[in-house]
Amino acid sequence: MRLFNARRLAAGALFGVVASSATLPGQGSQIVIDKSTLANGLRLQLVEDHSSQVVAVSLWFDVGARDELKGKTGFAHLFEHMMFQGSANIKKAEYFQLIERAGGRTNANTQYDITRYYEEVPSNRLNLALWLEAERLRSLNVSAENLKNQIEAVKEERRLRVDNQPYGSAIWEATLSLFDEGSCFAYAHSLIGSMDDLNASSVADVKAFFDRYYAPNNAVLTVAGDIKPAEVKKLVEQYFGSLQRQPEIAKPACDQPFNVGAKRTRVPDDKATLPAVLTLYRVPAAGHADYPALDLLTTILGTGESSRFNTVLARDKKLALGQQLYLNPFGPRRGPGMWMALAIANQGVHPDSLEAGMLAEIARVASEGVTEAELSKAKNQFRASKTNERQTAFEMTEAIQAATFYLGSAEAINTDLDRYTKVTVADLKRVAAQYLVPANSLIVTVEPQTKKGGPVP
Amino acid sequence: MSTPSMRSLITRGTTRGFTSYAVAALALSAGALSVGAQSFPARPPAPTAIAPAQFPPFQQAVLPNGLKLLVVSNPRLPVLSISISFPAGSQYDPDGKSGTAEMVAGLLTKGGGTRNAEAVAAAIEGVGGSISAGAGADFLTVNVNVLSDNAPLALQLIADAVMRPTFADKEVELYRTQTLSGLQLSQSDPAAIAARVFARELYGKHPYGRSADPASVKAITRADLVAFQTSRLAPRGALMVLAGDITLARAQQMVAAAFTGWSGMRPAAGALLGVESSRTATEVVLVHRAGSVQSNVVMGNLTWAPADPRSYAATIANKILGGGADSRLFMILREQKGWTYGAQSGLTRQLGTGYFTASTEVRTEATDSSLKELLTQLHRIRSEPIPAKEFDDAKNSLVGRFPLQVQTADAVASQVSTAQLLGLAPDYVQSYRQKLAAVTPVMALAAAKAAFRPDAALVVVVGDGTKLYDKLKAIAPVRIVSPDGVRLQPEDLVVKAVALDLAMDQLAPRSDSFAVYVQGNVFGFLRSRLERAGAGWKYIEDTQLGPIMQQHTEVSFGADLEMTAVTQSGKAQGMDTKIDVSYASGRAKGSATTPQPTGGTKTIQVDAEMPLGAIDDNLLASLLPAFRWVAGAKFPVALFSSGKGSLTPAMLSVSGEESVTVPAGTILAWKVDLTGSDQPVTFWVEKSAPHRLVKFASVGAPVEMRLVK
């Protein structure tokens, strides 16, 4: 019964904050990125690679839940739904159908810092993927009826994934109080948003959001795979060139200081029948020098059968039924992030005992450090996963986009691995002592409740 | 339960609809403003030409010991995928020992050379790689993926696995136990029953028709595993594919070093591979599962040898018929008729004669309509010209998808080795797209005629025969069998509840407490109480299973075991569940809200016949003390599932005696198997009076209830 397999939910793996490469022998060659900018500000990044006959198109907008203001939460995600509701030349179902009939796949996803749209197609259908992305930017159908449908769809998604899941509200909402609403509303509010805010949204709101954020100068289009850059540039100019530049947007700040004192919250949960403990710590942004050490530490503590949490807490002490550790569970960020350990108490284990066990394992890193063998295993796993990721055009575009948005430049994919390679056991000890400390923490205890409000017998 | 997936929350689903709205363009008119630039097309652009496949060159070599090497050299990334395949699939299982090939494969990575199972896992985890092994009908394959600087370790692990597997007794028995649990569980899984019966009926006595069963798995000894490994995992006849950052020269040198001293005879050839179908008319084999609310329908026929040139055209015809969300079967059975969540068809290619299947899982009431529709669609696709648009959409999707399937070294290696092993044309992988693209609608029609045989099909339906027999008989001749293959007659379909002959004087007020173990860890509890209620009895049970479920059950019954009522309330995977059923005048009436395998809960109104002698299935455990236990005893019991509102004939059989250690002590117990029910269960019942239930376990799930007091 693998409830919470102790495998990291690979925030890095898909969102690729830590796209690696290529400067050490045996890491593959440098990725050459052809960068240009259209007159309207759309940035274009191309990687020509004829090792397969596949092209991936990745369009990231510099907008996410982070940009939402009080009273307008949930808009970024709601808007992503609206992007599939049809446009002047395309019916609702056709985005998926046209790509499927071309043999490809497509989807989209919303995070705190960005919203991403992508297609993976055989290279002779690159024109279709680019056309579809441009088509909806040119003439998206924002109608009252579509908006109402999608608000309902988001509500259903919330019921399914947050309200009806044990520990759902703890993970999705209680963890947000790690950040302060005053100094960092950006990361202190829910990504899926408040239902009241969504209900109150109007067609005019959605159109204003679209105009403001879905502008060519607020997006990066990355295309990788079996392409001829000159041809892609011509097509992109033809399809996207007439989109109109919009005023630049100031990014909301997150002035969240570290070590502001321990926080604690208890969450009643009528879907859960066993207590759970979440320990969270504020950590720096993905581009910060300490980030690789924190990432490797997450692997050592939480990934695989031989991880410390699994061997000590689950197997030896039998405190936890299972656990999952994450560095940035909701995707990487340009602002401060969160380090999170989640464990479910074994039958008969009081959450306080579980919490003490978790904190002891975390504190042990700061006091005793880790072994060279543990660090080497974590680095090997990192290097292998990042190298394997480059095998497909789609993962290549994701890695480049992540480097662009979180590490400051697309070329960072060629240097990021160095940051990880250089990490020492001393670094791990230091970052554990610096960030994974009580004054920098939030502890969330999930307490099972019956429907009527009493504790579970 | 599953963890709330953080990623999936923010990934949108593929909602589909067909409403279109006119809308004012938000962008400027391109034509008016951008002089010289081409305007934005109002329709999707046409595909550009397909370039010939750019596969890395394949190089082959044969080592002195006869091992065939195939190298797909691609130094773009420092990754390496290695697979080695042997003619050692399940078709070579010794008679009476079906399951041998799979067991050998499963154990190859569980210790070899100087490493035990844990050490193998640690070695590969330590370098961020992976190792796996498996056996199909024709071949046994070991796969390893690593970064290329770990090539020597990868080859050493493979050499240890295939040349020096340990087959440690502990691992053999662990594997056997898991396999037996899986088999027992599959006897309650209608899809697995359908697949097994379909293979047996389609291939008859040919090895492709056999499948492992508990007796054959129990019969396999360690010596059998060693004999299979030494005789079939030989270099001669094997194919090793290395794909990724490696050259042929380096591969030859490293393989020779890692496999020093490996030799052996070419394994004996298998059975005659070609199978001719003797079927001249469509026949239905109805597998009777009393109480099924759904039917699993699998129909199909034999096709041809793997290199048959009609394969390309048949693949496109199949895509149109049942290959995906755009296909006829899916659109008609699911979208139009709403009979099922899915309907699909497929062509299977193997070393010997392959086969075609079309399958669906439908509500019992829609079974005959669905089968008729399947047959109608099969007739249609082989007789009516395929509309050009539909044909092009299907072909383009298949042609387009292929490059996505060969992007990684691992995927290329897999495609190339499959083609080699099946003896396909040397340029099969390189020319696949062009060959598909060259298919015309006329060719697809001709291939469909040969590949889909609604006129001479084998149809397997697993479902409730009492409700299906007459309706299916109107479609084609029907043969009825039980899930374990015993021939039944139509009159056997009526459930006869047998009055249970229990020693009611053995029943006494009692309360028991069980600890629930999952994989050896305490995970919850089950407390039960049997008490007098007037002249009759009341059984009360509280169960909690980790965060997954908790429930409270009460069953009332009379002095003569006549059921009165059952109530149950609880929560499973975060959802509220409830059962409220009363028994009177030979009927069960009430309602039940239970979790569904597909997610969510479903509420049904219960109104069903409740023959005398049938008992509520919640009650069975509490009645065990009153059975007249002797060695080899078999007790038929008619179990009423109040959650499903249906009756199932089940069997309690004493299969042995064991000394069982539980928190309450070490107790000599009868081992009693419950079969025929949806979830098979093994009970251990104290041999001496008062015949307490000591332990029970759900077959196939790692869950055990052990008596505490």
Chai-1 contact restraints between the chains, C-beta under 6 A:
chainA,res_idxA,chainB,res_idxB,connection_type,confidence,min_distance_angstrom,max_distance_angstrom,comment,restraint_id
A,M1,B,V518,contact,1.0,0.0,6.0,A-B,restraint_1
A,F4,B,T3,contact,1.0,0.0,6.0,A-B,restraint_2
A,L9,B,M6,contact,1.0,0.0,6.0,A-B,restraint_3
A,G26,B,P78,contact,1.0,0.0,6.0,A-B,restraint_4
A,G26,B,D149,contact,1.0,0.0,6.0,A-B,restraint_5
A,G28,B,L77,contact,1.0,0.0,6.0,A-B,restraint_6
A,G28,B,P78,contact,1.0,0.0,6.0,A-B,restraint_7
A,S51,B,R76,contact,1.0,0.0,6.0,A-B,restraint_8
A,S52,B,P403,contact,1.0,0.0,6.0,A-B,restraint_9
A,S52,B,Q407,contact,1.0,0.0,6.0,A-B,restraint_10
A,Q53,B,P403,contact,1.0,0.0,6.0,A-B,restraint_11
A,V54,B,P403,contact,1.0,0.0,6.0,A-B,restraint_12
A,V54,B,L404,contact,1.0,0.0,6.0,A-B,restraint_13
A,V54,B,Q407,contact,1.0,0.0,6.0,A-B,restraint_14
A,H81,B,R12,contact,1.0,0.0,6.0,A-B,restraint_15
A,G86,B,S20,contact,1.0,0.0,6.0,A-B,restraint_16
A,A88,B,V23,contact,1.0,0.0,6.0,A-B,restraint_17
A,A88,B,A25,contact,1.0,0.0,6.0,A-B,restraint_18
A,N89,B,A42,contact,1.0,0.0,6.0,A-B,restraint_19
A,K91,B,S20,contact,1.0,0.0,6.0,A-B,restraint_20
A,K92,B,G17,contact,1.0,0.0,6.0,A-B,restraint_21
A,A93,B,R16,contact,1.0,0.0,6.0,A-B,restraint_22
A,A93,B,F18,contact,1.0,0.0,6.0,A-B,restraint_23
A,F96,B,T14,contact,1.0,0.0,6.0,A-B,restraint_24
A,R101,B,D393,contact,1.0,0.0,6.0,A-B,restraint_25
A,R101,B,N396,contact,1.0,0.0,6.0,A-B,restraint_26
A,R101,B,S397,contact,1.0,0.0,6.0,A-B,restraint_27
A,A102,B,G400,contact,1.0,0.0,6.0,A-B,restraint_28
A,G103,B,S397,contact,1.0,0.0,6.0,A-B,restraint_29
A,G103,B,G400,contact,1.0,0.0,6.0,A-B,restraint_30
A,G103,B,R401,contact,1.0,0.0,6.0,A-B,restraint_31
A,A108,B,R12,contact,1.0,0.0,6.0,A-B,restraint_32
A,N109,B,I10,contact,1.0,0.0,6.0,A-B,restraint_33
A,N109,B,T11,contact,1.0,0.0,6.0,A-B,restraint_34
A,T110,B,I10,contact,1.0,0.0,6.0,A-B,restraint_35
A,P122,B,G400,contact,1.0,0.0,6.0,A-B,restraint_36
A,P122,B,P403,contact,1.0,0.0,6.0,A-B,restraint_37
A,N124,B,P47,contact,1.0,0.0,6.0,A-B,restraint_38
A,N124,B,T48,contact,1.0,0.0,6.0,A-B,restraint_39
A,N124,B,I50,contact,1.0,0.0,6.0,A-B,restraint_40
A,R125,B,P47,contact,1.0,0.0,6.0,A-B,restraint_41
A,N127,B,P45,contact,1.0,0.0,6.0,A-B,restraint_42
A,L128,B,P44,contact,1.0,0.0,6.0,A-B,restraint_43
A,W131,B,P44,contact,1.0,0.0,6.0,A-B,restraint_44
A,W131,B,P45,contact,1.0,0.0,6.0,A-B,restraint_45
A,R138,B,A25,contact,1.0,0.0,6.0,A-B,restraint_46
A,R138,B,A27,contact,1.0,0.0,6.0,A-B,restraint_47
A,S139,B,V23,contact,1.0,0.0,6.0,A-B,restraint_48
A,S139,B,A25,contact,1.0,0.0,6.0,A-B,restraint_49
A,N141,B,Y21,contact,1.0,0.0,6.0,A-B,restraint_50
A,N141,B,V23,contact,1.0,0.0,6.0,A-B,restraint_51
A,S143,B,Y21,contact,1.0,0.0,6.0,A-B,restraint_52
A,R161,B,P4,contact,1.0,0.0,6.0,A-B,restraint_53
A,R161,B,L9,contact,1.0,0.0,6.0,A-B,restraint_54
A,N164,B,G574,contact,1.0,0.0,6.0,A-B,restraint_55
A,Q165,B,P4,contact,1.0,0.0,6.0,A-B,restraint_56
A,P166,B,P547,contact,1.0,0.0,6.0,A-B,restraint_57
A,P166,B,G574,contact,1.0,0.0,6.0,A-B,restraint_58
A,G168,B,P4,contact,1.0,0.0,6.0,A-B,restraint_59
A,I171,B,P4,contact,1.0,0.0,6.0,A-B,restraint_60
A,Q238,B,Q38,contact,1.0,0.0,6.0,A-B,restraint_61
A,G241,B,A37,contact,1.0,0.0,6.0,A-B,restraint_62
A,S242,B,A27,contact,1.0,0.0,6.0,A-B,restraint_63
A,S242,B,L28,contact,1.0,0.0,6.0,A-B,restraint_64
A,S242,B,A30,contact,1.0,0.0,6.0,A-B,restraint_65
A,S242,B,S34,contact,1.0,0.0,6.0,A-B,restraint_66
A,L243,B,A27,contact,1.0,0.0,6.0,A-B,restraint_67
A,Q244,B,L28,contact,1.0,0.0,6.0,A-B,restraint_68
A,K271,B,G574,contact,1.0,0.0,6.0,A-B,restraint_69
A,A272,B,P547,contact,1.0,0.0,6.0,A-B,restraint_70
A,T273,B,P547,contact,1.0,0.0,6.0,A-B,restraint_71
A,T273,B,Q550,contact,1.0,0.0,6.0,A-B,restraint_72
A,L274,B,G546,contact,1.0,0.0,6.0,A-B,restraint_73
A,L274,B,P547,contact,1.0,0.0,6.0,A-B,restraint_74
A,G304,B,E125,contact,1.0,0.0,6.0,A-B,restraint_75
A,P329,B,M6,contact,1.0,0.0,6.0,A-B,restraint_76
A,Q347,B,V522,contact,1.0,0.0,6.0,A-B,restraint_77
A,Q347,B,F523,contact,1.0,0.0,6.0,A-B,restraint_78
A,Q347,B,G524,contact,1.0,0.0,6.0,A-B,restraint_79
A,K377,B,G126,contact,1.0,0.0,6.0,A-B,restraint_80
A,N380,B,V127,contact,1.0,0.0,6.0,A-B,restraint_81
A,N380,B,G128,contact,1.0,0.0,6.0,A-B,restraint_82
A,Q381,B,G128,contact,1.0,0.0,6.0,A-B,restraint_83
A,A384,B,G128,contact,1.0,0.0,6.0,A-B,restraint_84
A,A384,B,L147,contact,1.0,0.0,6.0,A-B,restraint_85
A,T387,B,L77,contact,1.0,0.0,6.0,A-B,restraint_86
A,T387,B,V79,contact,1.0,0.0,6.0,A-B,restraint_87
A,T387,B,L147,contact,1.0,0.0,6.0,A-B,restraint_88
A,R390,B,L77,contact,1.0,0.0,6.0,A-B,restraint_89
A,Q391,B,T408,contact,1.0,0.0,6.0,A-B,restraint_90
A,T392,B,Q407,contact,1.0,0.0,6.0,A-B,restraint_91
